C-alpha cells in the first residue's frame, strides 16, 4: 500500500525537525570547542546560526575580543563604556564571572548578561549588565488604600527585592534564589525573616520550589497554582499581593513569600480564609474603624452568597416560612411578569457579570462611565419592559456590591461560584438545599490546609487568643502576639509588661 500525501508530509516534517536538532547539537559542540581553544574566528559563524531565530543577538568586537549580547536587555551606557575602552574591562559595579562551558554562556546571554570572549583564552567572561525594559514604581492598582504606604511592586526581581529590603532593613531578611523551570528557567526568590518564620514552612516551600515538574513559570499565579496545597480546591490557599507594605507585614508576621521575576505580584503562605479578609489598611487606621470594616466584610459575604438563594427558596419552594403579609408583597411584585423569580435572578446575575467584564476590559477613562450608565440604563429598562421586578433589581444590586467587598480578588471568584451552587440548590430543594450546600462548604473548608496550617484557623481548630486580630483588631498596645496561622517561631510582637 502506498503512502498518502499526509504521511509523506508528516515524515518530511519529522526529518526537518531531526535535522534542526542535529544542527543545534553540532553548533553547540563547535562553540564549546572554539571556547576551549580560544578561537575567536569561529564566533561570527556560530552567532550567525543563532541569529536565524534571534535577530536581536549581537556580536561586536573590542580590540580583537568578541563581545556577544542581546540588544535591548543590557545597559547601553555601561556597554558603550565597555566597548570604547582600550581593554574590555568591566564597568564599576558590574558583576564578573568566568566560565568554560558554552551552555552556561548561552543561558546567561539570554538572561541579559554580556559575554566577553578574548582570543587565546579557554574561557568566557560574563558581565552582569542586564537592564531589561521596566516601569517605574507606581501605586497599587488592585489593592487601593486611603492611608499608609502607596508603593507597589514592579516586575524586576532585583527591584522587588530592593523594595522589600527598604521596608525591612535587617540582615534577618533571608533570600534564597531558585531557577524554576526545566526548559525556560525563571528566577524565583524565597523570602522569610530568620528567627520568626517557621523552619518547617520554609523547608516545605524550599522543597517544592526545587522539585517543581514544570517547563517554565510565566507568572506568580502559575507558580502559586503548582506550589499550593490541594491544587484542585475551589478556595485559594496562597495569597497574592502587589503591595510592598503588605508583603513586608506578612513577613514580619512569620509568613514566607515567593517572588517571581517578571510579575509584580508576590505570593505569601500560609494563607487561611481569615487572611483573605485582612488588608494593609486595617493596620494603618484606628482600631475601632478597622474592626467595624472587618465585621462589615464578613456580613457582606453572608449577603452576597446567601441572599439570592434565600429569596428564591422563600418565594418559590418554602413560601410557608414567611409571613402572609410579606408573601403578598413579594407575590404582588411578580404579578403580570412573564418569568419566575429564579429566571429573573439568573438574568440579572448574567447582566451584572457582563457589565463587570466590560468595565474591566475598557480603558479606565470609559470603564467607570460605562459601568454606571450601563447599570442605570439596564436596570431601568428591564423594569419598564416588564421582564424583572423592582425587588429583584434591589436584591441583585445589593448582592453584587456585597460580593465585590471581598478584599482579595481570587476569593471573589470562589464566592461567585459558591453563590451559583447555593442558588441552584435553593431552586431545587429550598432551604434544605441551602443547608446541604453549607454542610459541603464547611466540610471542604475544614479539610483544607495551607502549608500545614488549618484553613479555618482560628475557628477550627479553636484558637481564642488569635481573635484579637481576626473579626476585629485590638489597639496596637494590646496586640502583643503574632497570629499562630503563620506558625511563627517567635509569637511576641512586643514585650508583655502587664
Protein Blocks (a to p, Z undefined) as FASTA:
>chain_A
ZZdfklmmmmmmmmmmmmmmmmmmmmmmmmmmmmmnopaklmmmmmmmmmmmmmkbccdd
eehiacdddehiacfklmmmmmmpmbacddehiacdddfbfklmmmmmmnopacdddehi
abdcdddfbccddddddddfklccfbdcfbdcdfblklmmmmmmmmmgcfklccdddded
jklccdddddddehkacfklmmmmmmmmmmcccfbdfbfklmmmmmpghklbmbdcbdcd
fbfklmmmmmmnopacdddehiabdcdddddfklmmccfklmmccfklmmmmmmmmmmmm
mmmmmmmmmmmmmmmmmmmlpcfklmmmmmmmmgoiabdfklmmmmmmmmmmmmmmmmmm
pcfklmmmmmmmmmmmmmmmmmmnopacfklmmmmmmmmmmmmmpmblklmmmmmmmmmm
mmmmmmmnommlmmmmmmmmmmmmmmpceehiafkbckbccdfklmmmmmbccdfklmmb
ccfklopablcfbdceZZ
